[in-house]
Amino acid sequence: MADVNKQTIQNLIQLCRIDCTEEEQEAILVDLQKIIAYVEQLQEIDTENVSPCNQVMEGMANVMRADIVGEKMPRSAFLANAPSQVGGMIRVPPVIKSS
C-alpha cells in the first residue's frame, strides 16, 4: 500500500490551501487509505488480453425518426389547459424580479 500517513495529509492540506480540523484530517486519512486499498485491489485483476476501451458506446448510433409535421392544436384548446393566461399567452411566475 502507498504510504499515506498524517504527514501526507498535512502536506496535501497545505498544497490545497484548506483548513481542516484534527477530526477532518483523521477522516481524510481513513478515506484515502480505503481508496488506495480499492485501487490496489483493482490492480490485481488480470487485464492482459483485454483491449483498451476508449469509448463505451463504440459502434452504437442514435436512432432518429423523421420529423413529420401534423395537425396544429387550436390556440383556444391549448390555452384551455393553461392555469393562467394573458393576451393569448401562458402566464408564468416571474423568473427575474426587477428592483
Summary of the structure (lengths in Angstrom):
residues: 99
radius of gyration: 29.2
end to end distance: 59.1
largest distance: 71.3
contacts: 126
relative contact order: 0.07
helix: 39%
strand: 4%
